[in-house]
Structures are given as C-alpha cells and as structure tokens.
Amino acid sequence: MGEILALEYVTLDGVMQAPGRPDEDTRGDFSYGGWATPYDSPEQFQMANEGMGQETGAMLLGRRTYTDFYHVWHGRRDNPFSEWMDTVKKYVASTTLEEPLPWENSALLRGDVAEALARIKVEEPSGILMMGSGVLFRTLLEHDLIDRLVLLTYPLVLGTGRRLFPEGGPPTTFRLLSAAHTSTGVVIATYERGSVGEGGDV
C-alpha cells in the first residue's frame, strides 16, 4: 500500500505561494515570487529526500502545479529531475483539464478526489509524492489522506500570500519524525500523522 508524501515549501508565516519564480503564481497581486531561490543549497535535495523515507513511484498534482511543472520541466535533460518526472506516473486532480493530458504517463482523477485517492493508495505499491498544490493539500488533510509531511521552512516573513494552512482548516495533529537544517537556514522537518503527546526522535 502506498503512502501519500506531501513535500511543501513555506515561509515562517506559512506562505506557500510561488516559491520558485516571480511569474509562478501572481494571484492576489502577489509580488514576492521566487522567495525560496536565494536559500538553495547543495544539501537541500538530499535532506528532503531522506525525510521522505521511501521510494516514490508516482506523483500527485493539482491542476495549477501540474501545468506549471509541465511547462518548466517537461523534456529537459539539463537536470536530474526532468527525466524522472517525465516517466513517473502522474495523478492529476482537476475539474477543468480534459484527457488526453499533455504530459506522458498522466491520469486525470475523476469524480470524488478523496475517494479516488483512497483507492489509489491501496493499488500503488510505493509512495505517492505530492508537491505544492495547496487546494489539493487541504482536501487531503480534511480526509486524513496525508501520511507523511516533509515541510521546508524558510527563514523569512512575507506578510502576504496564500498559506499552506489557512484560517478555517481542519484541526490536525502530527508527530515529528526528524528535523535538520541546511547551511542557508532552511529547516527540513518530517512529520507523520499522530496524536497529541506523541513524541519523535530528532
């Protein structure tokens, strides 16, 4: 049975919007796109990958993240990520996209997303990696479908932007499994769903 592993980038005040590029997501006149880039470090990917703790055999993406990733990463051979993302199975949650999807090995989730993912978790033999996709993240959180959360917290406050945990979301508890930090001050913490009072080894 596959676990859903969420990998999310946030600021100290919880903003997740447009970490990679100025034009990534300008909704709400957001003008701080690309805020994560100055903190990139050679060890960051390895540490985040270790936090996931298992091989991921599929990706899960919301419509906006899927479209953005396709335009940025599809078909490139100048980095170690594009070939994997081209070949891996990609599940896409969207009410506006239609099949056939442009990126190879992509499947559109139809009907109730929570029900579809509960079924897919049983069918997938390895982990399912979700990145970004804030609306989808909150849907999975509401239905208790996120098994592990790797949270990369950057040492800055923006004061505006879309947040990973907005007001009015479902109360949720996590258990800390591990934590580390990069040379640029990014804290990488790995959590799994847990109960209040449960501890974790750091």
HELIX and SHEET records of a PDB file:
HELIX    1   1 ARG A   27  ASP A   29  5                                   3    
HELIX    2   2 THR A   37  TYR A   39  5                                   3    
HELIX    3   3 GLN A   44  MET A   52  1                                   9    
HELIX    4   4 ARG A   63  TRP A   73  1                                  11    
HELIX    5   5 SER A   82  THR A   87  1                                   6    
HELIX    6   6 VAL A  113  GLU A  123  1                                  11    
HELIX    7   7 GLY A  134  GLU A  142  1                                   9    
SHEET    1   A 8 SER A 106  LEU A 109  0                                        
SHEET    2   A 8 LYS A  89  ALA A  93  1                                        
SHEET    3   A 8 THR A  56  GLY A  62  1                                        
SHEET    4   A 8 GLY A 127  MET A 131  1                                        
SHEET    5   A 8 ILE A   4  THR A  11  1                                        
SHEET    6   A 8 ARG A 148  TYR A 154  1                                        
SHEET    7   A 8 VAL A 187  ARG A 193 -1                                        
SHEET    8   A 8 PHE A 174  HIS A 181 -1                                        
END                                                                             
